[in-house]
Amino acid sequence: MILTSKYIIIAGMAKLPIVFAPGLMCDARLFEAQAAALSGDRQTLVADFAQDDSILGMAARLLKDAPTRFYLAGLSMGAIVAFDVWRQAGHRLAGLALLNSTPFADSPARRAVRISQIDRVRKGSLKTVVMEELKPNYLAAAHKKDQALMNEIYGMAERLGPDVFVDQSRALMNRQDSSDTLGRITCPTLIIAGEDDEVCPPELHEIMRNAIRGSSIHVIPECGHLSTMESPDAVTQLLKIHIANTERTLAA
């Protein structure tokens, strides 16, 4: 876990920390803007998904490293891990944010694509898979030509390397379907979708909103699959509001 700030004591109480759970081949840079904005008054951490080859293992490691009670914000694979965190220790979550994700398991067609990508990455084509196939499909049309953003995306993947790509791809291929878990989530839940997300389109998020009691949904315009980097200010503001509303409820 990456510690970016310490507990802040306000009115005799420690503000609950927030743990960010990154997506496939992403690191702390995925949540850089959000962590910077939220770290002024609470502990902010980013989960490390570079050591496990299963969603179950990623969730267990996150829980091992995380504070006793915390907010959890996961994007894409990170939200998929969040479903398993809930199954393992839902009582530890004060609130949940699910960004650009799906509750469903991989389809046979999606598994076939991952198998092909794993084979090519093993043969040395990580950059090709990331820059020409995988990540460009993640971005909204408005951001596809943003070379600085593309470089940052590839920088995360390059740092993690091909072995992590293989492990994380296998984890996603073999993950549990979480659609039945949605109705059991009871903590305050924010759902964020990108209007132009081709990987996890808004209708998947509507399914989550309808199944998770009391959840709220926000669709960000001109935004693709990497909302925290494509629309950082919008995501940050939504998280701030969600946490503030949850803390008012907890204090009531």
N, C-alpha and C positions, 0 to 999 in steps of 0.2 A: 504494500500500500504506500502511497505517496502522501505525506503529511504536508499541507500547505498553510495551516494556521493552527492555533491552539484554542481551547475552550475560552469563551468570554462569559464572565459571570455578570448577569444583569438582574438586579432586584433579588439577589440571593439564589438565583437559579442559573444553571448552565444551559445555554441554548443548545438544543440537540444538534449533533453533527449531521453532515450529509455525505453519503458515499455515492460516487459516480461510477457507473458500470459501463465500460466502453464496448463498442461494436467490433466486428471482425477486423483484425489487423489495425486496430486503433489503440493509441495510448492516451496519456493525460492531456495531450494537445487537443483531443476531441472536445474536452470540456474546459479548455483554458479560460475562455471568457466568463463562463458561469462560475468557475471556481474563484476567479479573481474578484468577481462581484459579490460573492457570498462569503468569502473568507474573512471579511472584516469583523463579523460578530459570531462566527461559529467555526468549528473544526470542519475542514473539507478534505476528503480523501478520494483517491481514484483506485479502483480495484485492479489487481494484477491478474490478467487472464492468460499469461504467457507460460504457465507452468503445468496446465492441465489439458487433457484431451477429451473431457466430457463436461457437459453442462452441470451435471451433478457435482463433479469435483470443483468446478469453478465456484459454484454456490457455496460449497462447504468451506473453501479457502476464504471467500469473501467474509463469511460469518465468523470464521476463526480470527481474522485480522480486524474486523470491524468493532466499533464500540458496542456496548451492551444494547443501546437503543439508538436508532438513527433513522434519518430519511434516506431513501434509496431512489436514485434516478438512473435509469438504464436506457441506452439507445441501441436499437436493433438487437444484436446478440446480447447486449447488456440487459435489455428488458426480458429476453428469453431466460437469462440467468435469474433475473428478479422473480420470475414465476417459481423457480425452484427454491429460491431463498424463502419465498412465502411458504412453500410446502414444508421446508425444513424448520423454519423458525419465524413464522409470521408474527408472533407476539413481540418480536424485537423491532418491527417496523412501525415508526410513528406516522409515516406517510410514504407514498409511492408515486413516482412519475414514470410513465411508459412512453418512450419516444420512438417513432418510426419503426414499428415492430409488428409482430404477428404472434398470435397464440398457437398457431397450427404447426404441426410437424412438416418436414420437407415432403413435397410431392415426389413421385418417382422421377419426373422430368427434372426437378431441381436437384435431386440426388445425382442424376446422370451428369448434369453440368458440373457439380462439385467434383465428381470423380475425374472428369476430364481436366479440370483446373488443377487438381492435386497432381495428376500425372505430369502436366506441363511445368508446374512449379518445381517438382522434383528434378526435372531435366534442365533447370536453370532459367526458367522464363517467368520469374516472379514479377519483374518490372512490366513485362508485356501483359500479363494477366491483370495486374493492378491498374496500369495506366491506360491500356487500350480496350479493356473489356469490363473489368469489375467496377472500378470507381467512377468512370464516366457515366455509367448507367445510374449511378447513385445521385447525380447532381441534376438540379432543375436546369431547364434550357438557359435561364438567365445566368447560370454560373458555370456552364460547361467550358467556356473559353477563359475562365479565370485561372491563368497559369500559376499564379502564386498559391492559390488554393490547391490546385492539383499537385504542386510540388510539396506542399505541406502534407497532403494525403499520402503521397508516395514516401515521404520521409518517415512517416509512422510505420508503414509497411516494411520499409527497408531496415529500420532499426529492429523490428521484431524478427524478421527473417523468414526463410522458407519453412523451417521446421515448425514454427508457430503457426504459419498458414495451414500446414497439413493438419496439425493437431486441432486447431479451431474449426477447420472445415469438417473434420470427422465428428467433432462434438455437435456441430449443427446438423449434420446428416443423421446422427443417431439420437437426436433429442426426443424427449417425451412430448406428445401433444398436450398443450396446456389449456385447451378450450374448456375442459371440465373444471379447471382450477379457478377460472374467472369468477364464477358465482360464489366462491368461498372467500374471496378477498374482501376484507372488512375495513381496512385502514383507508383514510382519505386518499383518493387516487386521481391524479392528473394524467390525461392522455393527450399527446401532442402528435399531430400528423403534418406532413408536408403536402401541400396541394398537388404538387407535381412529382410526388414520390412514386416511381415506377416499380420499386422493389416491394414496398409495403404501402399500397395505396390507401387513401382515406377510408374506404369502405371497410377495411380490416379493423381500423380504429373505432369505427361506429359499432362493429360487433363487440369489441371490448367494452365500449361505453355502455351498451345495452345490457351487458352481462354483469358488469361490476357495479354493485349497488352504490348509488350516490356519487359516482365518478363524473368528472367533467371532461369535455373534449374541446380542443382548439386546433383548427386547421390553418396553418401559416401559408399565405399566398406566395407564389413564386419561390417555392422551397421544395427541395427534393428529399433524399433519404438522410442526408447529414445535416439535420436542422441546426444543431449547435454551432456548426461552422458556417453554414450558409446564411442563417438568420440568427446570429448570436444574441442580438439585443432583444429580439422578440422572445426567444426561449428563456433568457435570463429573467425578463420581466414576468413571464408566466410562472416560473419557478418561485420567484420572490412572493408573488401573490398567493400561490398555493401554500407555501410554507407559512406565511403570515396568517392565512385563514385557518390552517391546521393548528397553529399555536394558540390562536384565540379560542378554538374549540377545546383544546387540551387544558387551557387555563380556566375555562368556565366551570 
